Amino acid sequence: IILLLLIAIFAPLIATHNPNATQVGKSFLTAGIDGHILGTDSYGRDIFSRLIYGSRVSIMVGVSAVVFGAAFGSFLGLISGYFGGIVDAIIMRIMDGMMAFPFILLAIILMTVFGQGLTNVIIAIGIANIPGFARIVRGQVLTVKEMEYIEVAKSIGASNFRIISQHIVPNSIAPLIVYATMSVAGAILSEAALSFLGLGVQPPTATWGSMLQEGKNFLVLNPELATYSGLAILITVLSINLFGDGLR
């Protein structure tokens, strides 16, 4: 993960070519020819440089979408779990309705509504993440608010805001951190899937999903294009999942 972050931050220094520069006469060069470490794609673009710059998109989408989903989902979960009653019923039924859709299908629906582009990908995946965070936080709040120290805080006249911010949030945060960490991997996969379907970040911006989508058309002629981007997704998602597992 640290290596991935360093690659994304220092992409301009690591990349050997302009990731979007096309040289049709140099299409499908094999690794090592003319300074192309991993060869070139069907447009003559350097695969290595596109992989490096693609890490930026994946990390940006993964982290931003989870932060977006966690912020809104946690707020809804806090309100729902703490106040209960009709507020809880309304919020949770809305969350149930969103969770009735498979995650990627909901993201696809949202992308067709918002349109294509990096910001819209982040918003779509972030919204699709909201129900999961709301459920996690609500479950924690329902447990924590029954603790004795919450009763003590209420008995001395603490306001609802103080109880939520000073007592419930700090004691509900641990499972949220674990869930958020593992959600980053899911968000990266979702971005790759949306780009693969042509609904994500649009060309010529380099993303691992779009490289995979292009590579599938040339699996016989040049299987490396799909292989490298697929391995990048695999290694990134696996490392984040293992980190989240260890954190748990």
N, C-alpha and C positions, 0 to 999 in steps of 0.2 A: 504493500500500500504506500509506504514511504517512497519507494522507487517510482511508482506510478505518479505520485504527486510531484516529485522532482522533475519527471519527464514532462508533465503538463506545464509546469511553471517555466521551465527552461526550453520549451519546444523550439523557439526561434534559434537557439544556440545548438541544439542537438540535430535538428533536421538538416539534411544535406542539400535539399532542393526546395523550391517553392512548391507547396503541396497541390496548388491549383494550376500550375504551368503545364500546358499540354504540348506534346511533341508527337504528332501522329506518326511521323516517320520512325519513331522509336517505340512503337507499341510492343508489348509483351517481351521486353528484353529480360533475359534470365538474370539471376542474382549476380552482382559483381561487375556487370558490363557497364562501361562508361560511368563508373562511379555510383551506379544505382545499387545500393547494398542488397535490397530485396527484389530488384527488378522493377519493371514498369507495368502499368495496367493497359487497358485497351485504348486509352487516349494518350499514352506515353507519359503519364504522370508517375512520379516516384512513389512507390508503395511504402517504403520506409518512412518518408516524410509525412505521408497521409496518415499512417498509423500513429505517428507521434502527435500530430495535430488533432487526430481523432480522440486521443485521450482527454484533451481539453473539453471537448463537447460532452463526453461521457461523464466526466467528473462534475462539470457544471450542472448538467441535467440531474445526475444522481443526487447530489447534495442539495441543490436548490429546490427540486421537486419534493424531497423529503422534509426540508425545513418548512416549505409552504404547507404541505399536508399536516405536519406535526403541529404547526402553529394553530391552524383552524380546527383540526381534529381534537387537539388537547383542550382548546377553549370550549368546544361543544361538549366534550366528555366531562369536563369540570362542572359546567353548568347543569348538565343532565344528571350526573351522579349526586351532586350536592343538594340541589333543590328538589329532585324527584318529582313525583306527581305527574301532572299534565305536561309540564315542561319536558320531563324525562320521556314520557310517552311519545310526544310529537317529534323530538329530536331523534330518538332511537328508531321510530318508524321510517323517518327519512333515510337514516343510515342503512336500515334493513333494505329499503328500496334500492339504494345505490349498490349494496353488496349482493343484490340479486343478479347483477350483471357480472360476468367474469371480468377480472381486472383489466386485461388488455382490450376486451370488447368495449368496456366503458371508456377507456382512453381513446380508442378509435372513434367512438361516437362523439366525444368531446372535440377531437381534432377536426372532424368534419364540420362541427359547429363553429369553432374558433378560427379554422384555417391553418395553413402550414407556417412553419417558422420556429426558431429556437425558443422564444418566449412562450409561444402557445403550447409547445411540447412540454415545457416545465409546468405550465398552468394545468394542462390536461392530466399529466401524470400526478401532479400534486393533489388535484381534486379527487382523483381515483384513490389516493392514499388516505384521504380524510376519514372514511368510515373505520378503517383499521385502528387508527390512532384514537378516535373517539371511543371505540369499544374498550381498548386497553386502559385508557385513562379513567373511563367510567367505572370499570371493574375495580381499579385501585381506590378510587374515591369512595365507592360504596363500602369498602373494607376499612379505610382509614377514618372515615367520619364517625364510625362507631367506637373508636378508641377513647379511653378515659381522658386523655389530655385534650381532646376536642370538647368533651363535656365540661371540663374545667374552664377552657377558654370561653365557652358560651356562658357559663355561670358567672364569670367576672365581667360580662358585658362586652366581649370582643365583637367587633362587627364581622359580617359575613366576608367582606373583602379581606380583613386581617386574618381570619381563620383560614381562608382559601390560600392566600399568598404566603403566610408565615408557617402554616402547619400542614395543610393538605398537599400542596404542590411539592415541597421538599421531600415529603415521605411517599410520594407517588412517582418520583422521577426515575428511580432505578430501572424498572422494567421498560420504561419509555425509551431510555437511552439504548438499551439492547435492541428493542424493536426497531428503532430509528436506524441503527447501524445496519441491521439486516435488510431494512427496506431500501437502503441505498443500492444494494445489489439488484433488487427487483426493479428499481427505477432505471438502472443502466440497461437491464435486459429489455425493459419496455421501450426505452428510446431506440435501442437497436432494432426491435421488432417493428416499431412505427416507421423508422427509416427504411427498413427492409421492404415494407409495404408501400413506400413512397409517400407516407403521410407525415414524416418527421421533418428534420432539418433538410432544407433543399440544396441540391447541387449548385455550385461546385464545392460547397463546404464539406470538408472531409469528416465523415463519421464512420465508425466501425460497421454500423448497420447498413449504410449505403454501399460500403465497400463489399460487404457480404452479398448484398442484393445484386451488385454488378458482377461479382465473381461467380455467382451461380449460372450465369449465361455462358461462362467459359470454363466449366469444370474439366472438360476434356482437353481443351487447348492449353489452358493455363490454370491449373488447380491451386497454385500458390496464392492467388489473389484472395480467394475465399478462405483458404487455410489460415493465412496470417491474421486476418481480421477476426476469424472465428476463435483462434487461439487467444487473441488479445481480450476478447469478451470473456472467454472461459477462465483465463488466469485472474482477471480482475474480479469477476463475480465470485469465484472460488475463494480468493484471498479475503474479500470482504465478509463472506459467509463464515469463514473460519475465524476471523477476528471477532465477529458478532457472537459466535459460539463460545469462544474463549472468554469474552466479556460477560456472557451469561453465567 
